[in-house]
Structure formats: C-alpha cells, structure tokens
Amino acid sequence: LPNYFVPTEYFIDWSCESVARMKSATSERQNGKIASRFQNAEQYFKRGLTFSYTGFYSPCFRLSSGGVFDVGGSSCFDIQYPLYPTLAIVASKLIKYVARNYINHSVNFQVDDFKALPLPRQLDPAISVRLEALVAQIIAKQRTEPRYPYFRHEQVEIDRVVYELFGLNAEDIREVEEWYGRRYG
C-alpha cells in the first residue's frame, strides 16, 4: 500500500511571476473571470500528512509533498503529536481496521472520517522516538526504492508498538491481523 512516502512526479513553477500570472489570468470559458482560485493558501508548502481517500485500499497515509493541495489531496497539519510518530500510528493495521470497520465502510474515506481516527491520549517520549526512527527508515528506503516492502520489515514493529499503545490483548491483535490478511492479503 502506498503509505509513508510517495514522490511527487511533476513540477509546478511557483515563482513569483508564475503565481502573479495565475492570480490574474482570465478565462473565456468562465466569461472573462479569473481562472484560478487560491483556497487555504496559508497552508501551502507546509509539511503535514495527506491521505488517499478513495479506493479499495483507502485510506493510505503519507507525508504531504509540502506543496499546493486541493480536495483531491486532503492534508492535515498541526497534529497532536510529532509528524512521523503520528504517521506511524495512522498507517498502522489497527487504525486501518478501525477506519474500515467502525468509521466508514465505503471506498470513500473523507476528511471528517480522518478526524474521527483515534490517537492515544498520551505518547511516551521513548515510544515517539522509536516510531520516528522507524518511519524515517521507511521513508529513506522509499526515496531510493519506491516499492520498498516496509510491511515486511519496519511495519511489523510499528504495528506491535501501536497494539501496545492501545492496550490490545492477544485476541484483539489476532482479530486485526486476520481481518487485514483477509482484506489485503
């Protein structure tokens, strides 16, 4: 699944000249009105999380590219915990299980569904550092090998930590693992 890091495969010229043109160019199809709309521009170029909200595998979570976004690339900023540990938690099997079984059963996971995802009440600094290191390892490997099989390596440890954070017992863990295997295996 495309979690953690997906490289942006295109470039948009965000120079001052190009932005000025975007803000002033008109369109005959829109009766001479300005063709572009800049919404939430104060959030542009900030680091955050983004997620794919449509499809069988949704939601998949990854770092935002730190660029411009619109409804098709919903982004989340100002998260309760540091970015990488939060990414580890929301990209875990447990959160996917909760998202698909209790929050939204469809193939269209929306922003309000994202807001309903559970996060632990507290995150011990040592656990935060461990999750940060695991996500950093995944992203470093995905930068050179986009299809790196993180789910066979670091994800196993991330899931173990997340199960512990939420206090799951062996039976609960088995339920999540079996559900995940049936659905995505």
PyMOL commands that set and color helices and strands:
alter all, ss='L'
color gray80, all
select helices_A, chain A and resi 16-24+28-30+41-43+71-73+83-90+93-103+111-115+125-144+150-152+154-165+170-184
alter helices_A, ss='H'
color red, helices_A
select strands_A, chain A and resi 26-27+33-34+49-52+60-63+75-76
alter strands_A, ss='S'
color yellow, strands_A
deselect
rebuild
show_as cartoon
